Every structure is written in structure tokens, then in C-alpha cells.
Amino acid sequence: QRISTTGHTLEWLALAMTDEELRSPWMQNAVNSLVLLILDLNDGPADGGSLYHAAHGLHLYHERVFGTVAEYLPLLK
């Protein structure tokens, strides 16, 4: 349940917060906590909807903080 609620909240925050707010220490701690929750599953059972919201929230956060994957493609050549 924590993965579901944290992931869903991250989705909204990643859309609503400013770039500066997304880079704040408390937000970085929240993102790290969500990732650790997912890693702690250790192949255990997990609700697909919960993982969807968590993955989507992390994806939105990553794009806002680090940019899109397309921006990195020229660096791979």
C-alpha cells in the first residue's frame, strides 16, 4: 500500500512542483524511499496498479530533474 500511495502522490507532485522544489532534499529523500520500497519487494507479490503509479511517478520525476532520454542519445554516438 505504501508503494501505491507514495507512487500516486509522486505522480502529482512531479507535475505540480517547480524545478527547484523537485530538487529539494526532502523530495529526493521521498524518491529514494519509493525506490527502496520497490527494491525491497525481492520478487515478492505486488499489485500491478501500484507499480504502475510508482514507475510513472519516477519516470515523470526523472524527466523533470534530469531531462528526457532523447536528450542523451547524441552522447551515445
C-alpha positions, 0 to 999 in steps of 0.5 A, spaced: 500 500 500 505 504 501 508 503 494 501 505 491 500 511 495 507 514 495 507 512 487 500 516 486 502 522 490 509 522 486 505 522 480 502 529 482 507 532 485 512 531 479 507 535 475 505 540 480 512 542 483 517 547 480 524 545 478 527 547 484 522 544 489 523 537 485 530 538 487 529 539 494 532 534 499 526 532 502 523 530 495 529 526 493 529 523 500 521 521 498 524 518 491 529 514 494 524 511 499 519 509 493 525 506 490 527 502 496 520 500 497 520 497 490 527 494 491 525 491 497 519 487 494 525 481 492 520 478 487 515 478 492 507 479 490 505 486 488 499 489 485 500 491 478 496 498 479 501 500 484 507 499 480 504 502 475 503 509 479 510 508 482 514 507 475 510 513 472 511 517 478 519 516 477 519 516 470 515 523 470 520 525 476 526 523 472 524 527 466 523 533 470 530 533 474 534 530 469 531 531 462 528 526 457 532 520 454 532 523 447 536 528 450 542 523 451 542 519 445 547 524 441 552 522 447 551 515 445 554 516 438 
